[in-house]
Amino acid sequence: MPQNPHLLDTPIEFLKGVGPQRADLLQKELHIFRYRDLLELYPFRYIDRTQFHKISELLSDLADVQIVGKITQIKEEGAGRKKRLKAIFEDGNSSMELVWFKGVSWVKKSLKLQEQIVVFGKPTMYRNTYSISHPEIETLENYKKSLLTALQGVYPSTEKLTNRFLHSKGIAKLMHELLGQIAEYIPETLSLNIRKEYKLISKRDALLNVHFPKSEELLRQAHRRLKFEEFFFIQLALLKMKRHKKQVYKSYPFTDIGTHFNEFYKEQLSFELTGAQKRVLKEIRMDVASGKQMNRLVQGDVGSGKTIVALMVMLMAKDNGFQSCLMAPTEILATQHYQGLKDMVEALGMKMELLTGSTKVARRREIHGALESGELDILVGTHALLEDKVKYKNLGMAIIDEQHRFGVSQRSKMWKKNQKPPHILVMTATPIPRTLAMTVYGDLDISIIDELPPGRKPITTLHRTDKHRLSMFHFLKQEIEKGRQIYIVYPLIDESQTLDYKDLMDGYESICRHFPKPTYQVSVVHGRMKSEDKEMEMARFVKGETQIMVATTVIEVGVNVPNASVMVIESSERFGLSQLHQLRGRVGRGAEQSYCILMSGQKLSSDAKFRLKTMVQTQNGFEIADADLKLRGPGDIMGTRQSGLLDLKLADLSKDAKILQYARQVAQEILANDPELTHDENLAICKEYMRAHHKSIRWSDIS
């Protein structure tokens, strides 16, 4: 078969039926610049164009339908901008209306009475009569001639494109023209071995059948082939990057597990590590002993014990003569880490300091000096750790908590703090679905802490509406009488939204009325407060001076009060699943039974019902993450939409996990045998890889 891959890079304006003006629209509306871009514009659904309906059989919840009949009457109504065209359409037994609100004069000229036509569109009921707005129409004779495939693809379009007749049908015509020109020149991009082993059809057959399927089975095979290819080349790029890092980036080998680590483990640790914590520590020990730079992601649900793992890793660094740093996204979280670790670190004769944006200048200078001299062993802080003035004597371990909150350019500064880059340990309490982790973090090694410490009781989660508010308040009073503390969280989606602020303050006043002083003390924390006021209110709650904290999501991370036993989330339908799960994790940190109460209005969207039902049914962070992935898609979950990550054209992380896993496995096997893709059988793969990834991919690269 002749191959001319450069033909696919032809500007789209040169395709018959496009031209400069339509090309400009296609570029602006659908980002189609070249033949290749149009070829990869896949239908988002398919319609069986051999199936016809009768008007008498129509239902308002039907999708697009196809009806054969005749127009028996045409009339114009209204004037000016309100002008519209109506046609009475009959199929022999019944009648309905066809309506046009735009292009009235042009449409009227194109319609003929009593001609057999095929009408296609979505029916809606109005005043007991069915109608279709702006239907697709063609003569029955032309329909029979132009029926390219029984399953007709529906392509994405826009109003501007539709006005230039580039609706779904118009795009399908361009696609037919394109495939007629280039079908024989479509290059194969996978090796024959892969295609045979996984029973994949050729790239040419896949593209022909995804656009104009000859049968449902061939459409299924086309989807399977194209999804595999999407995942395969992403995984190939990530795995090549991972191999490159391990070969190029050398780091300091931590060969000793010495005094500090052993003393802490044997004498200071007051509880038994979980099996998951031990497994993760073992994986980290193997990494840091290798002499190659560690780049590992540790996932663990809220309360799974990631911080203790982080401390023990920093003790490994100390035993090998190196300093460590622990960077958190917020001052609250950095302070919590510092306060939680300080006593344990100092008991081992080590020195640790806290550096944040609010650290005073004189104190900052002292910390800088101690860091450069090597007197300071561990530095905990916020992005203040990345400032140029922060210089280490010998940084060997950098731990980044909730890393997705830091930009790549921010994190890259960490690498330049030493002659060789330090080992990097990334931690997150945000559960990441396995498929997303394999893709977004596919170039990192991944460890999962999937056990909670013994003695933790499952949190009871309840969904309640406003009519249950008084009984909810009564329950809170009972918990406070037991000596417990309560969080009540309000959504503050945008701090500039006065409505949200009003909700919070109205809620605070309502709580103060139901929980009056001096019997009850209430703290309030929100984003408009000064940092010192926020810290003071937090401190009062931590010390037990207040029983209730009314707050916004500022407490999503960073507050650890084992005595708090109830989390009330107001307007819970306005939160995402991940955020609800993080907030729930603020309670259940002590030995007592804890509760999460999801308050909402009566009227809920189907998505909101699904989210709240999921929260009530499970506490497994990974199950919640999978549900979130199905609801929102990968771009929203990890913020990858803004960065152009995971621009998957056909594959779906929530539905195609098996294909992804196989694609990664195949990519691993190929790179193990042919790391540079130079073997004859891999030349097609190498060409496509070089074409698609000629620019360095740095998706999750923390460098």
Residue, then its C-alpha position, 0 to 999 in steps of 0.5 A: m500500500p503506498q504511504n504518504p504521511h505528509l498528505l495528512d498535513t495538507p492545510i484543510e482549505f485545499l480539501k474540495g468543498v472547504g476553501p479559505q472562508r470555511a477553513d477559517l471557520l473550521q479552525k476557529e470553531l473546531h480547531i481543524f487546521r489540516y487533513r489530519d485534524l478533520l480525520e480525527l474528528y470522530p462522531f460522538r454518536y451514531i444514528d441508524r438511518t435505515q430506521f423510520h418512524k411514523i408520526s403517530e408513534l412519536l414520543s417527546d423523549l425520543a432522540d432524533v427520528q427519521i420520517v418519510g412523508k410530504i409537505t402539504q402546507i407552507k406559511e410564514e408567521g410574524a415579522g422582522r426578527k420574530k419571523r418564522l416559517k411553518a410547514i405542515f408535514e404528513d406521512g399518510n395517517s398523521s401530521m406534524e409541524l416543521v419550523w424554521f426561525k432562521g434563513v426563512s426566505w432561503v428555506k421557503k424557496s427550497l421546499k416543494l409541496q407534495e414531494q416525497i421527502v425524508v425529514f430528520g430531527k428531534p421531535t418536541m411536543y407543543r400545544n398537543t402537536y409534535s414539531i421538529s425545529h430546523p429539520e434536515i430534509e432531502t428528497l426520498e430519491n436523493y436519500k436512497k442515492s446518498l445513503l453511505t452507511a446504515l449507521q450515520g455518525v453525528y459530528p460536533s458542530t456549532e451555530k456558526l458552522t451550521n449557518r455555512f452548512l457545516h452541520s453534522k451532515g455537511i461535515a460528513k460530506l467533507m469526511h467522505e471527500l477526504l477519505g476518498q482522497i487519502a484512504e490509500y495513503i493512510p500510514e500504519t502506526l502499529s507493528l504487525n505483532i501488536r495487531k495480531e496479538y490484540k486482534l486489531i484491525s488496520k489503521r486504514d480500516a479503523l478510520l474508514n469504519v469509525h466514520f462510515p461503519k459497514s456494520e456495528e461489529l466493524l464500528r466496535q473494532a474501529h473504536r477498539r483499535l483507535k482507543f488502544e492507539e491513543f492510550f498506547f502512544i501516551q503510555l509510550a511517551l510517559l514510560k520513555m520519559k520515566r526511563h530517561k529520568k532514571q538514566v540521566y538523573k542521578s541522585y545521592p544513594f541512601t545506603d544506610i538505615g542508621t541511628h535516627f531511623n532505627e531509634f524512632y522506629k524502635e523507641q519513639l513510634s508508639f503504634e504499629l505501622t500498617g502493612a501498607q505503610k511498611r510496604v511503601l517504606k520498603e519501596i522508597r528504601m529500594d528507590v533511594a538506595s539505587g543511586k538514581q533519583m527517586n520520583r515517587l507518588v504516594q497516594g493515601d486516603v485522609g488519615s492513612g498515615k502519610t505524614i509518619v511515612a514522610l518523617m521516616v523517609m526524612l530520617m533516612a536522609k539524615d542517617n545518610g548525611f542529608q537535609s530534607c524539606l517538606m512543602a505544603p500548599t497552604e500555611i495551615l497545612a505546613t503549620q500542622h505538619y510542623q507542629g505534628l512532627k516537631d516534638m518527634v524530630e527534636a527528641l531525636g536530637m535533630k533541628m527542624e524549622l517552619l518557613t512560610g510567607s508570614t515568617k518575620v524577616a529576622r527569623r527568616r535570616e536565622i533559618h537561611g543561615a542554619l540551612e546553609s551551614g547544615e545546622l538545620d536538618i528539616l525545613v517545613g514550609t509553603h512555596a516560600l521554600l522555593e525562593d532563591k534565598v533559600k539555600y541548603k548545604n546538602l538537600g537530599m530529599a524533597i517531599i511535596d504534599e498535595q503536589h497538584r496544587f503547585g505549578v510545574s515551574q514552581r516545583s522545578k525550582m526544587w531541583k536546583k537547590n543542590q548539585k544533584p537533584p534531590h530525591i522527590l516524594v510526592m504525597t496526595a490525600t486526593p484519591i486518584p483513579r487507577t486509570l488517571a494515575m497511570t496516565v497523568y502520573g504515568d512517569l512516576d512510580i506509584s505507591i498506595i497506602d490503602e489501610l487505615p490505622p487500627g482502631r479507627k471507626p468508620i464515619t457514619t454519613l447521613h444525608r438530611t434536608d432543611k426539614h431535619r434541621l432542628s433534629m440535626f441541631h439537637f443531635l449536635k448538642q448531644e455530641i457537645e454534651k459528650g465533650r465533642q466538637i463540631y465543624i459546620v462548613y459552608p460553600l465559598i466557591d468564589e470569595s468575591q461572591t457576596l451571596d456565598y459570604k451572606d450564606l456563611m454569615d446568615g448560617y453563623e448567626s443562626i448557629c449562635r441563636h441555637f447555641p447561645k453564649p455562655t453555654y456554647q462558644v462558636s468560632v468562625v473562619h472564612g477567606r475574607m479574614k486576616s491571616e492572624d485572625k484566622e489563625m487565632e480562631m483555628a487555635r481556639f478550636v484546636k485547644g477546645e476553647t470553642q465547641i463549634m467551628v463555622a467555616t468555609t472550605v478553608i478547613e478542607v486540608g490542614v486542621n487536625v482535631p481528634n476531638a471533633s466528631v461531627m462534620v456538617i456540610e451545608s448546601s452539600e449539593r454544591f460540592g464536588l465528590s472529592q471535596l466532600h470526601q476531603l471535608r469528611g476526612r476532618v473527623g474520625r481522627g480519634a477513637e470515638q464514633s464520628y459523623c458526617i451530615l450532608m445538608s441539602g435542599q429538597k430539589l436536587s439534580s441527578d448529578a447531585k443525588f448521585r454524589l450524595k448517595t455515593m458519599v453515604q454508601t462508601q468511604n473508600g476514596f478510590e471508589i469515590a474517585d472512580a465515581d467522580l471520574k465518571l461524573r466529571g471526566p479527567g480534565d476537571i478532576m486533576g485540573t488537566r483541562q486548563s493545561g491541555l492534558l489528556d486531550l483524548k479524542l475517543a478513549d474514555l478513562s472511566k470506561d476503557a480501563k482494560i484497554l489502557q492497562y493493556a496499552r501500558q503493558v504492551a508499551q512496557e514490553i516494547l521498551a524493555n526489548d527495544p528502548e530506542l524503537t530501532h528494530d524493524e518491526n517497531l519502525a512504524i511505531c517510531k515514526e508515529y511517536m516522533r511525529a506526535h511527540h516531537k516536542s518534549i512532554r512534561w505533563s506530570d514531570i515535577s522537574 
